[in-house]
């Protein structure tokens, strides 16, 4: 791993289907607002932004090319951003993410997105295993209630567990260069 201190913001699976009014992700509007703040500060500091976009089989809400599969319009990528397509919870597995990070000499990844206990957790662990310095933005990842736990309990539990793999910060504590994201 490089000794550079280059950062990248990685936004995982913030796609239209996650905000379906019949079963929206927990605190979705607050999540979008905080991610928008991270994006604004990253852009102002010329930090690369990566959008990870999950794809599922035909006929599902995340079918490639469907309205649900699209990245949420409130955080739309710009031409200079990188979009990574994946089919598993691991944003690195059989994708071009690692290649794109290496090409930009990235050593620190800052993670936000959906779904806490699946794609966010898996990508956090994979990034650490591949030698990246990882920051998990603990108030900018979300999920849904399960049969046993509320979404809030799942988020808190994963923030506790993932501290072994990442530095945990709230969105207002994240810095890109010398400027804090608010």
Residue pairs with C-beta under 8 A, 6 or more apart in sequence:
1 107
1 130
1 131
1 132
2 105
2 106
2 107
3 107
4 105
4 106
4 107
5 107
5 108
6 104
6 105
6 106
6 107
6 108
7 42
7 47
7 48
7 106
7 107
7 108
7 109
7 110
7 176
8 47
8 48
8 49
8 50
8 101
8 104
8 106
8 108
8 109
8 110
9 38
9 39
9 42
9 47
9 48
9 49
9 50
9 110
9 112
9 176
10 50
10 52
10 91
10 97
10 109
10 110
10 111
10 112
10 113
10 123
11 35
11 38
11 39
11 49
11 50
11 51
11 52
11 75
11 112
11 113
12 52
12 91
12 111
12 112
12 113
12 114
12 119
12 120
12 123
12 141
13 52
13 53
13 54
13 113
13 114
13 115
13 119
14 31
14 32
14 35
14 51
14 71
14 72
14 75
14 112
14 113
14 114
15 53
15 54
15 62
15 68
15 69
15 70
15 71
15 72
15 114
16 67
16 68
16 69
16 70
16 71
16 72
16 73
17 61
17 62
17 66
17 68
17 69
18 24
18 25
18 28
18 72
18 114
18 115
19 25
19 28
19 72
20 61
20 68
23 144
25 31
25 114
25 115
25 142
25 143
25 144
25 151
26 142
26 143
26 144
26 145
26 151
26 152
26 155
27 142
27 151
28 142
31 114
31 140
31 141
31 142
32 72
32 74
32 75
34 112
34 137
34 139
34 140
34 171
35 75
35 112
35 113
35 140
36 74
36 75
37 171
37 181
37 182
38 110
38 112
38 137
38 140
38 171
38 174
38 181
39 49
39 75
40 181
41 47
41 174
41 176
41 179
41 180
41 181
41 182
42 48
42 49
42 110
42 176
42 181
43 49
43 78
44 176
44 179
45 176
45 177
45 179
47 176
47 177
48 80
48 81
48 82
48 104
48 106
49 77
49 78
49 81
49 82
50 81
50 82
50 83
50 84
50 97
50 100
50 101
51 71
51 75
51 77
51 81
51 82
51 83
51 84
52 83
52 84
52 86
52 91
52 95
52 97
52 113
52 119
52 123
53 69
53 71
53 83
53 84
53 85
53 86
54 62
54 69
54 86
54 87
54 119
55 62
55 63
55 64
55 69
55 85
55 86
55 87
56 62
56 63
56 87
57 63
61 68
61 69
62 68
62 69
63 69
64 85
71 77
71 83
77 83
82 100
84 91
84 95
84 96
84 97
84 100
85 95
86 93
86 94
86 95
86 97
87 94
88 94
88 122
89 118
89 119
89 121
89 122
89 123
90 119
90 122
90 123
90 126
91 97
91 119
91 122
91 123
91 126
92 98
92 123
92 126
92 127
92 130
93 126
98 130
101 109
101 132
106 132
107 132
107 133
108 132
108 133
108 134
108 135
109 127
109 132
109 133
109 134
109 135
110 135
110 137
110 174
110 176
111 120
111 123
111 124
111 127
111 134
111 135
111 136
111 137
111 141
111 166
112 137
112 140
112 141
112 171
113 119
113 120
113 140
113 141
114 120
114 141
114 142
114 143
115 142
115 143
115 144
116 141
116 142
116 143
116 151
116 154
116 155
116 158
117 143
117 154
117 158
118 143
120 136
120 141
120 158
121 158
121 161
121 162
124 134
124 136
124 162
124 165
124 166
125 162
125 165
127 134
127 165
127 166
128 134
128 165
128 166
133 167
134 165
134 166
134 167
135 166
135 167
135 168
135 169
135 174
136 159
136 162
136 165
136 166
136 167
136 168
136 169
137 169
137 170
137 171
137 174
138 155
138 159
138 168
138 169
138 170
139 170
139 171
140 171
141 155
141 158
142 151
142 155
143 151
143 154
143 155
144 151
145 151
145 154
146 154
149 157
159 168
162 168
171 181
171 182
172 180
172 181
172 182
173 180
174 180
174 181
175 181
